[in-house]
Amino acid sequence: MAGVRALAAAAVVLTVAGCGGKATLPTLHFKSRPDLAPPPVKVLKASDAAAPGFIFIAPKHDAPAKGPEILDSSGQPVWFDPVAGPEQATDFREQTYESKPVLTWWEGPVASPILGTGYGHYVIMDSSYKVVARVDAGFGKDSGDIHEFKLTPQGTALITAYKIVPGSLASIGGPKKAKIADSIFQEVDVATGKVLFTWHSIGHIAIDESYIPLTGPGAPPPGNPYDYFHVNSVEEEPNGNFLISARNTSAVYEIDRKTGDVVWRLGGKKSDFQMEPGTTFWWQHDARRQPDGTITIYDDGAAPPREPQSRAIRIRLDMSAKRATLVSADRLTGVLSGSQGNAQVLGNGDTFVGWGAIPRVTEFDGGGRVVFDATFPDGEDSYRAYRFSWSGTPATKPAIATAKGRGGTKTIYASWNGATGVASWQVLECDFQSLGADKCDPVGAPQPSSGFETVLRADTNDDHIAVEALDASGTVLGTSQAVPISGGLSTG
């Protein structure tokens, strides 16, 4: 596609040598924030027809630095928060908690790469990037799974969990004594941690509904649990019931809130609906009920391959005739994802697709045309991807790095991780008095903000520099600490 947009000069792409000389994936480097190393994102197509807002991903897998990340539509980072050690983040998005916009995600280590599950906790962060709540599953601290963290208007959270239990596989020709992965979802009160509802796949869904073979391609390795169901999305229906997606039965279910019984199945071996042309899906993720009653699904179509391309589909259910018809299907030629992924319907009617195991995000308009498309390095992925009109003002100060230039000219590198309202930067020259207090005065006119890190120039003979972040009206949003000018770089 045309219109590849180059990265801003303030961010330098580096490739770092790893163990044994093997190169790791590329990262961005910022002089004012050397602790941050998000992946470079290449925008393949951008247009005015795309919806406004920022892009939300959480790079993981082989990413040198993993964690939740917000990007602008040029692919420049707006906020990046790397997680510690072997942990990763998934399902990073904006939601509403206590009537305020918040950032949410799952965080923890991957417990089983074979199952694609993890054991961790869920984070809620406010618009100043302060953590306001941590949520755990009802099985103890850090027992929640990576696949879902959906907040409800009632102040509750819908989450997933997995437990390995003994069971029989005799119904599908397997051993009577085996290990089975029980897919679980819960509704948890965020404020108190009280579990309000728990549902288990075992006891509600038969083992023989699964498409996972016991032997051959796609079968679990010897000694591993049989993951016959694999719940990967949960949300509350308008009628109070739950809509869930199960990857390994290739089916979507409505679950009765009071009894836990299956109300109906869509797709799979026992569909309650006649699947009209184009509606059959395989290994899907992210089933969501839309305001018009349709259901959107990210149809992976692979692992093992059943379709030539992954799709973001929209299905209409005729409840009286028990018929499912295809409303729309968005796809990219050659893109077939074996895991993960989602499809978000935006306010303007566009569909924003995260391709899961394929490190790519795409926005389609209502006619199926691509209006935005971007990639990040192969070997990385993001469980889901979204677009939101986020507004953030960090509680921290802006960051600054300085270096001497020629003559009296100083070079300043300014950034403010997570600030969405910075339009320009004002350089300040600072005199330190004998009592240690500093007095700072503007140097020249404000200079436009550009990307995550803006390179500024100032002609001053003072030995300390600070910067102010200004909004579009010139109001000061934040001021960095004053740092000395030296022959090398000085950060603050």
Secondary structure, 3 states (H helix, E strand, C coil): CCCCECCCCCCEEECCECHHHCECCCEEECCCCCCCCCCCCEEEEECCCCCCCEEEECCCCCCCCCCCEEECCCCCEEEECCCCCCCEEEEEEEEEECCEEEEEEEEECEEECCCCEECEEEEEECCCCCEEEEECCCCCCCCECCCCEEECCCCEEEEEEEEEEEECCHHHCCCCCEEEEEEEEEEEECCCCCEEEEEECCCCCCHHHCCCCCCCCCCCCCCCCECCCCEEEEEECCCCCEEEEEHHHCEEEEECCCCCCEEEEEECCCCCCEECCCCCCCCCEEEEECCCCCEEEEECCCCCCCCCCCEEEEEEEECCCCEEEEEEEECCCCCCCCCCCEEEECCCCCEEEECCCCCEEEEECCCCCEEEEEECCCCCCCCCCEEECCCCCCCCCCEEEEEECCCCEEEEEEECCCCCCCCEEEEEEEEECCCCCEEEEECCCCEECCCCEEEEEEECCCCEEEEEEECCCCCEEEECCCEECCCCCEEC
